């Protein structure tokens, strides 16, 4: 599991830059650069309604499923980076987020 730091402050799962979801999915099957990736698990706080998070407390480490075949950290759709940064200041949807850790093979 990777240490995840998330700067997408308006995601319903974000709690002090850590994720409360338990696991996330990074999309970008044909990504050749980090801007072609996104956090599919992103949910805007304003759209969440009564739904807030999957677990009560944020976790420093998290399981990350990853579709970015061309990323050096992806092995069989799992991320094996030691540290992952998810970015997306002011994101309204998952396509406005990015996996800043992505590195092309």
Wavefront OBJ file of the C-alpha trace (Angstrom):
o trace
v 0.000 0.000 0.000
v 1.145 3.504 -0.821
v 1.286 6.552 1.377
v -1.307 8.842 -0.191
v -1.347 12.627 0.081
v -4.332 14.318 -1.510
v -4.567 18.044 -2.177
v -8.127 17.807 -3.561
v -9.637 19.552 -0.553
v -13.213 19.550 -1.846
v -13.330 15.738 -2.172
v -15.723 14.215 0.331
v -13.087 11.607 1.255
v -10.334 14.140 2.002
v -9.573 14.742 5.666
v -6.473 16.889 6.290
v -4.834 15.673 3.012
v -5.473 11.991 3.810
v -8.152 9.751 2.315
v -11.064 8.278 4.266
v -12.271 5.973 1.470
v -10.039 2.980 2.195
v -8.993 2.469 -1.436
v -9.015 4.510 -4.644
v -8.987 3.966 -8.409
v -6.647 5.958 -10.646
v -7.945 6.118 -14.228
v -5.995 6.802 -17.393
v -5.609 3.551 -19.301
v -3.762 5.191 -22.190
v -2.046 7.928 -20.145
v 1.369 9.048 -21.335
v 1.635 11.896 -18.822
v 0.226 12.655 -15.401
v -2.374 15.071 -16.792
v -3.968 12.098 -18.589
v -4.736 10.410 -15.241
v -7.411 11.132 -12.647
v -8.756 9.863 -9.343
v -11.919 7.996 -10.329
v -12.859 7.831 -6.644
v -13.221 11.625 -6.344
v -16.603 12.788 -5.043
v -17.308 16.510 -4.695
v -18.392 17.442 -1.159
v -21.164 19.652 -2.529
v -22.662 16.671 -4.414
v -22.326 14.238 -1.521
v -25.548 15.103 0.308
v -25.699 12.956 3.437
v -22.865 10.720 2.203
v -19.515 11.735 3.684
v -16.910 8.976 3.767
v -16.538 5.224 3.758
v -14.550 5.054 6.996
v -14.478 7.342 9.994
v -10.769 8.148 10.044
v -8.317 9.058 7.293
v -5.525 6.630 6.540
v -1.929 7.501 5.719
v -1.567 4.370 3.574
v -4.128 3.159 1.088
v -4.673 0.505 -1.569
v -4.577 2.050 -5.043
v -5.994 0.324 -8.097
v -4.564 1.850 -11.261
v -5.537 1.648 -14.927
v -2.485 3.618 -16.154
v -0.725 0.764 -17.976
v 2.214 2.959 -18.973
v 3.099 4.065 -15.433
v 6.287 2.584 -13.971
v 4.503 2.002 -10.645
v 1.635 -0.045 -12.137
v 1.826 -3.828 -11.914
v -1.310 -5.789 -12.739
v -3.560 -2.755 -12.110
v -2.091 -2.051 -8.659
v 0.069 0.928 -7.733
v 3.360 0.014 -6.090
v 4.760 3.523 -5.544
v 5.898 4.229 -1.987
v 4.246 7.640 -2.047
v 1.396 8.963 -4.229
v 0.205 12.544 -4.638
v -3.282 13.281 -5.956
v -3.734 16.881 -7.123
v -6.746 18.893 -8.255
v -7.249 22.225 -6.559
v -10.890 23.270 -6.929
v -11.883 20.115 -8.847
v -15.573 19.783 -9.677
v -15.276 16.267 -11.100
v -12.764 13.440 -11.227
v -11.387 14.557 -14.621
v -10.053 17.698 -12.921
v -7.839 15.609 -10.620
v -4.526 13.989 -11.478
v -2.072 11.450 -10.127
v 1.011 13.652 -9.819
v 3.159 10.574 -9.124
v 2.600 9.094 -12.615
v 5.830 8.373 -14.518
v 5.787 6.871 -17.993
v 7.653 3.581 -18.513
l 1 2 3 4 5 6 7 8 9 10 11 12 13 14 15 16 17 18 19 20 21 22 23 24 25 26 27 28 29 30 31 32 33 34 35 36 37 38 39 40 41 42 43 44 45 46 47 48 49 50 51 52 53 54 55 56 57 58 59 60 61 62 63 64 65 66 67 68 69 70 71 72 73 74 75 76 77 78 79 80 81 82 83 84 85 86 87 88 89 90 91 92 93 94 95 96 97 98 99 100 101 102 103 104 105
